[in-house]
Amino acid sequence: MTFEGYFVDEDPYRANGTEVLRNLPGIADPAALEAFETFSVTQRSEEPFPEGVFDADHFCAIHRHLFQDVYDWAGEPRTIRTFKDGSPFCYPESFDQELSKLFGWLAARDHLHGLTSDEFAEAAAHFLSELNAIHLFREGNGRAQSAFLAMLAADAGHPLDFERLDTAAWMQAMIVSFYNGTELLTAQIRRLIDDG
């Protein structure tokens, strides 16, 4: 079964065997669900985000905050295997190991404090590409990752200006980072850093 470029087998997140993800308002139309999700997540984005220590639990809390009005599984790691363009994301049975490794890497680098803007962009691109490859949630990974990155950057002294975001270039950089390194993603993050 395919959906927006993803392949999922026996997807329990869908409502009654449809192409629509199970959702709290019970919306059955894909376009209507997308519109509701966008509206709800935008509203929640304007509220204070959960405090945390930039670990996996904090990342889950951010996803839960953003999608709490849309999905009953907001903030919960997916339980199924998913693929994009024929390539698998991290299998659920490997989440604990991969999250421990990635967030351990982040903590060992003092959550990217004390870096120049260029150094921060490079390290943040590595972190973001690895987090995306894990793809912890059934839906909403990109938005949760961006929110987490924005908080991490601000805390590390490199606030990001998302008004500068080129969405198409960002998406391309994320795709390339999955297969061919983080040079493009580093450049995109560097472009967003507000050096004052």
Secondary structure, 3 states (H helix, E strand, C coil): CEECCEEECCCCCECCCCCCECCCCCCCCHHHHHHHHHHHHHHHHCCCCCCCCCCHHHHHHHHHHHHCCCCCCCCCCCCCCEEECCEECCCHHHHHHHHHHHHHHHHHCHHHCCCCHHHHHHHHHHHHHHHHHHCCCCCCHHHHHHHHHHHHHHHCCCCECHHHCCHHHHHHHHHHHHHHCCHHHHHHHHHHECCC
